[in-house]
Amino acid sequence: MSYPKEIIAEANAITSRRRHEAEEIQKARHAEIAEKLPDVLKYEAQLAQTGIAVVKSLTMGENAKKYIKELSELNLRIQSLIKKELESAGYPSDYLETPYTCKACSDTGFKDGVACYCRKKLLSELNVARLEKCSPAKYCRFSDFDVNLYDDEGGDGYSPRQRMSDVLEYCKCYADDFGESSCSLYMYGATGLGKTHLSLAIANEAARKGFNVLYYSAQNLFSALEKEKFTSGAGTTEADVEDCDLLIIDDLGSEYSTRFTVSALYNIINTRLNLSKPSIISTNLSITELEKTYDQRIASRIIGNYQYLLFEGRDIRQIKSNVEE
């Protein structure tokens, strides 16, 4: 599990900016208090002297412990005097403290040599925001997936509602347990049955856990790969789709199929399987139709290594539209 370099760089920049802004505020406040309450400066000078005295006391041998205790008590008394001075002038008692966003790490992002909670939270938020920029992920949550929109009657006794309830539960468990060794998923079925919704609901959960998730529509993915190969000659799409923790290819089969797209798809699937990296493919194509559209090598690898999830029912987008009208 690793965040993309750009996410780490952005988190570092935000943390550095927070720390700089907090320290600038502290400087301005200190200058203000120095002008209005000069006695505070005297107390601060005394605090500095107690700090120097503590350092010197370390060479005093057996008497050091007792002396340090006395200096600590003096230090606390001086701090109390500063707070009283501030409060008497109408300032908060902590007005001269640097207003870091995270007091635990002083906006460094690390505490005791490990990543602070604030850094982990920031990285997760940036990771999710990155996913939302390239997909409708913000609108795709498990809680928003309404199985009641699916028909409750089926000719074989297994209704679309039952099937989609099972698919929903499987996807929830998959997201809860998601890790680098998770299996790949092949979501297939007619248009408008929630394949994109559930794949992105999984993506949301994975991104919040810190996994590097990439989402592409099939058309955009192959267009980017083709452009980088034959036009610009530069780009990172191929490396990105191979290296990410979870790759989502949405609406496979909607793109214009060429020898290049077949070769590119095979390379992506084969490389990620060899690296044991999970992918989610959503498509209208059954396995048989997939083999006809691409080739047997691709179908074989999906058949042998992907978990199939069949989506059934009527077009949910149309049903929602009729309900809203």
C-alpha positions in Angstrom: 0.0 0.0 0.0 1.5 3.3 -1.1 0.2 6.8 -1.9 1.1 8.3 -5.3 4.0 10.7 -5.2 1.8 13.7 -6.0 -0.4 13.0 -3.0 2.6 12.7 -0.7 4.1 15.9 -2.1 0.7 17.8 -1.7 0.4 16.6 1.9 4.0 17.7 2.6 3.2 21.1 1.1 0.0 21.5 3.1 1.7 20.5 6.4 4.6 22.9 5.7 2.2 25.7 4.9 0.2 25.1 8.1 3.3 25.2 10.2 4.6 28.3 8.6 1.3 30.1 9.0 1.0 29.1 12.6 4.5 30.3 13.4 3.9 33.6 11.6 0.8 34.1 13.7 2.8 33.4 16.8 5.4 36.0 15.9 2.8 38.6 15.2 1.1 37.9 18.6 4.4 38.0 20.4 5.2 41.4 18.9 1.8 42.7 19.9 2.1 41.5 23.5 5.7 42.8 23.7 4.3 46.3 23.0 1.2 46.1 25.2 2.5 44.0 28.1 6.2 44.5 28.5 6.3 42.6 31.8 5.5 39.4 29.8 8.9 39.8 28.1 10.6 39.8 31.5 8.9 36.6 32.5 9.9 35.0 29.2 13.5 36.0 29.9 13.3 34.3 33.3 11.9 31.2 31.6 14.9 31.2 29.2 17.2 31.4 32.2 15.6 28.4 33.9 16.0 26.4 30.7 19.7 27.2 30.6 20.0 26.4 34.3 18.4 22.9 33.7 21.1 22.2 31.0 23.9 23.2 33.4 22.4 21.2 36.2 23.0 17.9 34.3 26.7 18.1 35.4 25.8 18.4 39.1 25.8 14.7 39.8 23.6 13.6 42.8 22.3 17.2 43.4 20.9 17.5 39.9 17.6 15.8 40.5 16.6 18.1 43.4 17.8 21.2 41.5 15.9 20.3 38.4 12.7 19.8 40.4 13.1 23.3 41.9 13.7 24.7 38.5 10.6 23.0 37.1 8.5 24.4 39.9 9.9 27.9 39.2 9.1 27.4 35.5 5.5 26.6 36.3 5.1 29.6 38.5 6.5 31.9 35.8 4.2 30.4 33.2 1.3 31.0 35.6 2.3 34.6 35.9 2.4 35.0 32.1 -1.1 33.5 31.8 -2.5 35.8 34.5 -0.9 38.8 32.8 -2.6 37.9 29.5 -6.0 37.2 31.0 -6.0 40.4 33.0 -5.5 42.3 29.7 -8.4 40.3 28.0 -6.3 37.8 26.1 -6.7 34.0 26.2 -4.2 32.3 28.5 -2.7 30.4 25.5 -2.4 33.5 23.3 1.3 33.2 22.9 1.4 29.5 22.1 1.9 28.7 18.4 -1.5 27.8 17.0 -0.6 24.6 15.2 -3.4 22.8 13.4 -2.1 19.6 15.2 -0.6 20.2 18.6 0.5 16.6 18.8 3.2 16.9 16.1 3.4 20.7 15.8 2.4 20.4 12.2 5.4 18.4 11.2 3.3 15.4 10.3 5.4 13.1 12.4 5.5 12.2 16.1 8.2 10.0 17.7 9.5 9.1 14.3 6.2 7.8 12.9 3.4 9.4 10.9 1.1 11.4 13.0 -2.7 10.8 12.9 -3.1 14.2 11.3 -0.9 13.2 8.4 -2.7 9.9 7.9 -6.0 11.7 7.8 -4.7 14.3 5.4 -3.3 11.7 3.0 -6.5 9.8 3.1 -8.6 13.0 2.3 -6.3 13.9 -0.6 -6.4 10.4 -1.9 -10.2 10.4 -1.9 -10.3 13.9 -3.5 -8.0 12.7 -6.3 -10.4 9.8 -7.0 -13.4 12.2 -7.0 -11.7 14.4 -9.6 -11.6 11.7 -12.2 -14.8 9.9 -11.4 -18.3 10.4 -9.9 -17.1 8.6 -6.8 -18.6 11.2 -4.4 -22.0 10.1 -5.5 -21.3 6.4 -5.2 -21.7 5.0 -1.7 -23.0 1.6 -0.5 -25.6 3.4 1.5 -27.0 5.0 -1.7 -27.5 1.7 -3.5 -31.2 0.9 -3.3 -31.9 -2.8 -4.0 -35.6 -2.0 -3.7 -35.5 -0.5 -7.2 -34.9 -4.0 -8.6 -37.8 -6.3 -9.4 -38.7 -8.8 -6.7 -39.9 -11.4 -9.1 -37.9 -13.7 -11.3 -38.8 -16.6 -13.5 -36.2 -19.0 -11.9 -37.2 -18.1 -8.3 -34.1 -16.0 -7.9 -35.3 -12.4 -8.4 -33.1 -9.5 -9.6 -33.6 -7.9 -6.1 -32.3 -11.0 -4.4 -29.4 -11.3 -6.8 -28.5 -7.6 -6.4 -28.8 -7.9 -2.6 -26.2 -10.6 -2.7 -24.0 -8.6 -5.0 -24.2 -5.6 -2.7 -23.3 -7.7 0.3 -20.4 -9.3 -1.5 -19.1 -5.8 -2.6 -19.3 -4.5 1.0 -17.4 -7.5 2.3 -14.8 -7.1 -0.5 -14.3 -3.4 0.4 -14.1 -4.2 4.1 -11.4 -6.8 3.6 -9.7 -5.1 0.7 -6.0 -5.5 0.5 -3.2 -6.0 -2.0 -3.9 -9.7 -2.3 -7.7 -9.2 -3.0 -9.1 -11.0 -6.0 -10.1 -9.1 -9.2 -13.8 -8.6 -10.1 -15.6 -8.8 -13.4 -18.9 -7.0 -13.1 -21.1 -7.6 -16.1 -24.7 -7.1 -17.1 -26.9 -4.7 -19.0 -26.6 -0.9 -18.9 -27.9 1.0 -15.9 -27.8 -1.7 -13.3 -25.3 -0.2 -10.9 -21.9 -1.6 -12.0 -20.2 1.8 -11.9 -21.9 2.7 -8.6 -20.6 -0.4 -6.8 -17.2 -0.4 -8.3 -16.7 3.2 -7.1 -18.2 2.4 -3.7 -15.4 -0.1 -3.3 -12.9 2.4 -4.6 -14.1 4.9 -2.0 -13.5 2.5 0.9 -10.1 1.4 -0.5 -9.0 5.0 -1.0 -9.9 5.9 2.5 -7.8 3.1 3.8 -4.8 4.6 1.9 -4.7 2.4 -1.2 -3.8 4.0 -4.5 -6.9 3.6 -6.6 -7.2 4.6 -10.3 -10.4 4.8 -12.2 -10.7 5.0 -16.0 -13.5 4.6 -18.4 -12.3 2.1 -21.0 -12.5 4.8 -23.7 -10.4 7.3 -21.8 -7.8 4.7 -20.8 -7.1 3.4 -24.2 -7.2 6.9 -25.7 -4.5 8.0 -23.2 -2.4 4.9 -23.8 -2.6 5.3 -27.6 -1.8 9.1 -27.4 1.2 8.5 -25.3 2.5 5.7 -27.5 2.0 7.2 -30.9 1.7 11.0 -30.4 3.3 12.6 -27.4 5.8 9.8 -26.7 5.6 10.8 -23.0 3.3 10.0 -20.2 2.8 7.8 -17.2 -0.5 6.1 -17.8 0.9 2.7 -18.5 3.1 2.7 -15.4 0.3 4.2 -13.3 -2.2 1.4 -14.3 0.4 -1.3 -13.6 1.5 0.1 -10.3 -1.7 1.2 -8.5 -3.2 -0.9 -5.7 -6.6 -1.1 -7.4 -7.4 -0.4 -11.0 -11.0 0.1 -12.2 -11.8 -0.1 -15.9 -15.3 1.1 -16.4 -17.6 0.2 -19.3 -15.2 -2.1 -21.1 -16.4 -2.7 -24.7 -17.7 0.8 -25.2 -14.4 1.9 -26.8 -13.6 1.4 -30.5 -11.9 -2.0 -30.6 -8.6 -2.1 -32.5 -5.5 -4.3 -32.5 -4.0 -1.7 -30.2 -6.8 -1.8 -27.6 -6.8 -5.6 -27.6 -3.0 -5.6 -27.1 -3.2 -2.9 -24.4 -6.0 -4.7 -22.5 -4.1 -8.0 -22.6 -0.9 -6.3 -21.3 -2.8 -4.6 -18.4 -4.6 -7.7 -17.3 -1.6 -10.0 -17.6 0.8 -7.6 -15.9 -1.5 -6.9 -13.0 -2.2 -10.7 -12.5 1.5 -11.4 -12.6 2.0 -8.7 -9.9 -1.0 -10.0 -7.9 -2.7 -6.6 -8.1 -6.5 -6.6 -8.1 -8.6 -4.9 -10.8 -12.3 -4.3 -11.3 -13.7 -4.4 -14.8 -17.3 -3.4 -15.4 -18.9 -4.2 -18.8 -22.0 -5.1 -20.7 -20.1 -8.0 -22.2 -20.6 -11.6 -21.0 -17.5 -13.8 -21.0 -18.5 -15.2 -24.4 -19.0 -11.7 -25.8 -15.7 -10.6 -24.3 -13.9 -13.4 -26.2 -15.5 -12.4 -29.4 -14.7 -8.7 -28.9 -11.1 -9.1 -27.9 -9.5 -12.6 -27.9 -9.3 -15.9 -26.2 -6.1 -15.0 -24.2 -7.9 -12.2 -22.4 -11.1 -14.2 -21.8 -9.0 -17.1 -20.5 -7.2 -15.0 -17.9 -10.4 -13.4 -16.7 -12.1 -16.8 -16.5 -9.3 -18.2 -14.5 -8.5 -15.3 -12.2 -11.5 -13.0 -11.8 -14.6 -13.3 -9.6 -17.8 -12.8 -11.7 -20.6 -10.6 -10.5 -23.7 -10.7 -12.7 -26.0 -7.6 -12.5 -29.6 -8.2 -13.4 -32.8 -6.2 -13.7 -34.2 -3.2 -15.5 -32.3 0.0 -16.1 -32.2 1.6 -12.7 -31.5 5.1 -14.1 -34.7 5.0 -16.1 -36.6 3.7 -13.0 -35.2 6.5 -10.9 -36.1 9.1 -13.6 -39.7 7.9 -13.7 -39.9 8.0 -9.9 -38.6 11.5 -9.8 -41.1 12.6 -12.4 
